[in-house]
Amino acid sequence: MFSNSYTKHATLINNCYPEKEGEKGPRSSELSYLVFYASSRPVKLTKVGLFLEKKVERDVAKGRKQNNQVSLEILKSLVEACHRDLNLFSKYVVKIIDMILETRDIEVVDLACQVFIMFTSYHDGSTLGVDAEFTRDYEELLKKMAVFCAFENQDETLRLQMRYIGQRALQAAVTSTAFQASNFKAQLDLILTPLIITLSNSKCPADTLAQNEDIDIRQSAIDHETSNAHTVEILAAKTSVILFSKINGVAVKLALGPLFEFMDTYEKWWPNTFAVAMMKLALESLQPQYRYLLVSEVLQQLETVKSSMDEKMLEKHASLVSILKAVLNADIPLVGISVLEVLNSLFIHLMKSVQDFKTFQEQQDTMAYAIQQGLCHSIGGLATQTYYLNQLNDITGYLIAKLKVGNTMATQDSLPMKVYRHVVLRCLDLVVSSCTDEPTENELDHAVTVYSNSVTLDIWTPALGLLTDQASETRVDFASILIHYLELTSENEVVLEPYPKHMLNQHSDVVFVNTLHQSIVDWIQLSNLSKNDVLAIRDILSALIRKFGADETIKAVPLMFKIQDLVEQETVALSGSERAVAVAALLVEWLWIIAQKYHIDSLIDYADTIKQKRIQSNQYPTFFLEQERSFDPLDTAESTLMDTWVDRKDVIRMLSKDGPLRDEDDVEGTELESKLMLDWGTETQEKLDRTFRIRTSRNLSDLKAKLATPWTRLDINRDEQDKKQTIGVENLKDALLGQQTEIHVNKNVTNHTQDMTLLLQSLSLDTRLTKNCTLYHTVDHVFAERTQRQLVVSDIWNCLPGIEGINSTMVAYRNESEVVFHNNKENDINSFLENFFDANGAFLVYKTSCCGQKNMLTSAQITFVQHILEDIKASAVDILKNASPAAIPTMNLITSGVLSTANQIKNCLTN
């Protein structure tokens, strides 16, 4: 006989069932009473659950559909009302749903799915893995729901409804907190496979399906009027998105395992549409910090298929490469990716593929093409996202190193050198395509740190030797890439200004241009020079003008007339030969290019006149006119003797008088003419190269802060009532370098300082050459009473205390200083010193104290220097106090150098 307590909950449950056949749903008042009873006495939930389980078991066995529906409604109400105590009866909920699924009645199964959806929304999974029986039952229930996703029946409506129910249940399980319980792997294996099967059978790519609007899984399959195959596929895609968005780094491998296994088992690697779509879906869904793991997993898979020429393995190989191409070229950052490691791995796979196929395939519709071109595009894709400073330089430098410039061996990595370099150049061209300073839309939308997205010219300099390679194809390939790079990194066309904008102002740029010019001179003298070579040279010269404007134009005039001289002297080939005619035409083509760029009508007419004369006398190559291309070497046999040459004086006159190449202070154009008349390759012309790096800055001396202690004042007895002017972060540099005396220097100083060495010597010998500059004026007075004035230049360049790594900086500035102080222009000197101060904040302090040579200074001078040091130290501290958080690391480097040097000098003076 049952106890009263058992009788109570049993009675309450039994009262919820309708008394008459045909009535739908539980009796509302009795159900409310049961829910109140269970929620107010949670300890009774176990007995309630057990009783319901037994009742459902009997009803299922006897086929009582109505009772089963009522039981599910009761269970649904109990789960919703008592979800805080769900663990007390969760195992009964799972068992009841599992039993009812066996009925295969669509109405009852649909209702069971709704109960499961509510159950998973509240279940936290805390008992999974702890209660072995419950864990087993829950996994068994998931397995049955997963089976519904592939339900087959002749009745199409029933088939779709059951599949819809299965997908709803799986999404509910993935959305649940219990999904990440201790039995995560078991759940993942049960859920992921039916999702993959559903998406693999879809005609629409998985990532595209995921872009559709969400579907409410609480909506009944029976009442869902628009339920169709597409709806089921969308649900599967949405569930996959949720699944990948919830997994962590360790689980990425677990999640991709079933996908790779499915494609292996069912041979779904090719066509690659499904594989690529699934990986794109995963990429877009994963948390940002785990996305890079996709690349690692695919590369591991790639290791298992390399060097295999089996058809199935080739399909897998091609599909994996297609995945890499899609992932690396997607506009989604892969935070944490090891760029150079991935680059090296891709390059090794690429070269191995070329070796296996015995060729670099550029014909479409072949597996070799898909693999090799896919790997090339994957390498290019690495450059589409910038993760750290100088990343593009590193990638480009890696590929340039792989070009083996200067290597004269016939083979490399078991490949002909020409083929090997062609493969590397293909990759390099794709990397160059990403060279732009403009941030991507995705970077702007997500506030990603945007680094410079371009390759610096110094990276290219070592590769310029390819322009004189033995293979014409290699030369032209590299030239094409170089032109592509120069065009991408050139400024957009703007309205022509009356005075030139100097753009060749970096030392590395000057070195690059000089090396490129020398390479062109060597290039035109190669024995196998072809039409394509000459056209490439013309295009490079044109690209250089677009890149560096007036500076390149001025530098190239001596070069172009050097080329004409080589033709006249028959160094290139016999006069009148096909090769000589082609090389000589370069100057005419170049003149026409610059005439068009700078709108110099007189030069356009002159170039056209020369061109027409040569055409009439068969002294002009037809391939310039028809853009005929060929790698066949140009003929060197003498044909028609050339007698029409470009007059350099006429060209220089037109450039100087009619072109916008004169600087504002070169009114008559005499300075420009002198530069244009220089012979290419001479020492004077080489010195001119360095002037392109020194630009006159505006004279803002009146706006600059001034130090409280005048530099020229040797009596340093300060009035205590006088207050120092505060020097902060915004005016420290100007205060140190910008204060100028009222003495103005005549531009035509009789005794010019030839270089930095002589300048420093002149400072030591008490000369007054440059009193306009605070630095000179100060040093001159502070050390006026020195008896021994032999100041060794190496002390300045090599013995700067307190600044780590300063010597490397000095090398570049020593070179620049030679030109600056040779010209002796006030603004150039000030600009140089300002730039110098940026690199070395302690330079002024060091020179003022002269390494702290106490025995060479008077006591007044020592005190004077000490006051200067105190001002600088106080200002350095202010810098850190006032600097923004983002600027603190940089300011630390500057101020620590200043403070360290100042302290060392002070110690020398006081000891």
Buried (B, 14 or more C-beta within 10 A) or exposed (E): EEEEEBEBBBEBBEBBBBEEEEEEEBBEEBBBBBBEBBBEBEEBBBBBBBBBBEBBEEBBEEEBBBBBBBBBBBBBBBBBBBBEBBBBBBBBBBBBBBBBBEBEBBBBBBBBBBBBBBBBBBBBBBBBBEBEEBBEBBBBBBBBBBBBBBBEEEEEEBBBBBBBBBBBBBBBBBBBBBBBBEBBEBBBBBBBBBBBBBBBEBEBBBBEBBEBEEBEBEBBBBEBEEBBBBBBBBBBBBBBBBBBBBBBEEBBEBBBBBBBEBBBEEEBBBEBBBBBBBBBBBBBBBBEEBBBBBBBBBBEBBEEBBEEEEEEBBBBBBBBBBBBBBBBBBEBBBBBBBBBEBBEBBBEBBBBBBBBBEEBBEEEEBBBBBBBBBBBBBBBBBBBBBBEEBBBBBBBBBBBEBBBBEEEEEEBBEBEBBBBBBBBBBBBBBBBBBBEEEBBEEBEEEEBEEBEBBBBBBBBBBBBBBBBBEBBBBBBBBBBBBBBBBBBBBEEEEEEEEEBEBBBEBBBBBBBBBBBBBBBBEBBBBEEBBBBBBBBBBBBBBBBBBBBBBBBBBBBBBBBBBBBBBBBEBBBBBBBBBBBBBBBBBBBBBBBBBBEBBEBEBBBEBBBEBBEBBBEBEBBBBBBEEEEEEBEBBBBEBBEEBEBBBEBEEBBBBBBBBBBBBBEEBEEBEBBBBBBBBEBBEEEBEEBBBBBBBEBEEBEBEEBBBBBBEBEEBEBEEEEEEEEEEBEBEBBBBBBBBBBBEEEBEEEEEEEBEBBBBBBBBBBEBBEBBBBBBBBBBBBBBBEEBEEEEBEBEBBBEEBBBBEEBEEBBEBBBBBBBBBBBBBBBBBBBBBBBBBBEBBBBBBBBBBBBBBBBEBBBEBBBBBBBBBBBBBBEBBEBBBEEBEEEEEEEBEEBBBBBBBBBBBBBEBBEE
